[in-house]
Amino acid sequence: MGVKLICKNQRAGYDYFLEEKYECGVALLGTEVKSLRLGKGIINEAYVAIDSHGEVWLQNATIPHYEFGNIHNHPETRKRKLLLKRDEIKQIEKKMATKGYTIIPLALYFKDSLVKCEIALAKGKKLFDKRDTAAKKDVERKLRQGQFE
């Protein structure tokens, strides 16, 4: 098969310094998968949390109702369990406790007919960091276009 992108968090690289990336599975209901197959899903405002039991949850991600579903359609913004190995969860928890990181989702995609979520350990950028990043991108773009010679 291959990889089919469903949705991507466009502002993640602008708002955060992305340190480590992880790929994890997502526990979904049937109507959620059908809705994602239609390419619907929003993770721009979503975040990832680890509860006291050591389980990882994707919260505030929106998967719209399946249009051909019935009265048993899923709630749009319910929390969804992310499937990671225990060692990875402990490693993430340790880094979050010591350095003040957060976990954000970067993308939702199909990989061999399974829904996967790419998450990243990230540290928030300050306003001056965002301006520096924007200025560097402008210079790189102008260099590629040949305006600085």
N, C-alpha and C positions, 0 to 999 in steps of 0.2 A: 504494500500500500504506500503510504507516504504521510506527509504532514499537511493538514489543511487548517489554516489560521481562522479562528472564529472571531476573536476580538483581542485588541492590544491596548495596554495602558500607555497612551501617547505622552503623558506628562511625567512619567516616572523618571526618565533620565534628566528632565529639566528640574524637578523638585528634589531629587535625592541623588546622593552618591551611591551607586550600586556596587556592593562589595562582592558577595557570593551569590550564585544562582543555583536553584534546585528545581528539579522536575518532579512533580508529584501527581498522583491520580486524584480524581474527584468523585465522591460518592453522590450520585444523582438519582432522581426519580425518572421514570420513563418519559413523561411529558417534557421534562427539562431537556433530555437528550434530543427529543424530536424538535424542540424549539431551537436548540443549538445547531442542529443539522441545517436549519433554515438560515443560519448565519446571524441569529439574534443573540445578543448578550452584551452587557456593559460592566466593565470592571474598573472604570476610571475613579470612582469614589470608594472602591473596595479596599479592605485591609485584612490582614491575617492575624489571628490571635491564638495563643496556646493556653488552654485551660489548666486547672489544677490537677487533672488526671493525666496530663501529658498528651492530650489530643490537640490536633491542629485544625482550626476552623477558618473557612473563608467567609467573611461577614460583609454585608452591605453590597454584595454583587447582585446585579439585577439580571434575571433571565425571564423575559416576558412570557405570558401565558401562551401555551400552544393553541393556535387559532382553531384547530379542529378537535380540541379536547372537550371533555364533558364537565360535569359538576365536580369531579375529583381532580381537577387541574391543580398544579402546585402553587404555593405562595411565591410571589415574584422575588422577594428579597430575604428569603429564609437563610439561616446559616448552613453552610455545606461543609462536610468533613473532608479534609485533605488527607491523602494517604501517603505517609512518609515512613521510612524505617525508624525504629526506636533510636538508633545511634545518631541519625541525622537530627532528630528532634532534640536530643540531649545536647548535641553540638550547637544547635541554633540557640537553645535556651541559655547555654553558658555564655555565648557571645552577646546575647541581648542583655544579660544581667551585668556584665562587666563593662561594656563599652557604650551602652545607651542606644543600641540599634533598634530598628523596627523592621517588620516584614511586610512587604507589599507584593501584590500579584502583578506580573508583567504581561502575561498573555494566557489566553485560553485557546486550545487547539485540539484537533483530532490527530492522534497518532496510532495508526493501525486500528482504526475504528474504536479507540478508547479516548475518552476526554481527559486531557492532561492540562495541568496548570503550571506555568513557570513562575516561581516566586523568587524574590531576592531579599537578601539581608541588606538593608539600606540605612543610610544616615542622612538626615534632612539637611538641605542646603540653606544657607542664609541668603539674604537679598543680594549682598555683594558677590557671593559665589555665583548666583544666577547671572548677574551682569557680566562677570568674568567669562563664564561659559558662553554666553551669547556673543561677546566680543571675539572670542577665539573662533567660534563658528563662522562669524562674518569674515574674518581674515582668511580662514581656510577656503571659504567659498570664493572670495575675490582672487586668491592665488590660483585656484583651479580654473577660473574664468580668464585669467591672464590680465587682470586690471592692475596688479602691482608688478611693474617691470622696471 
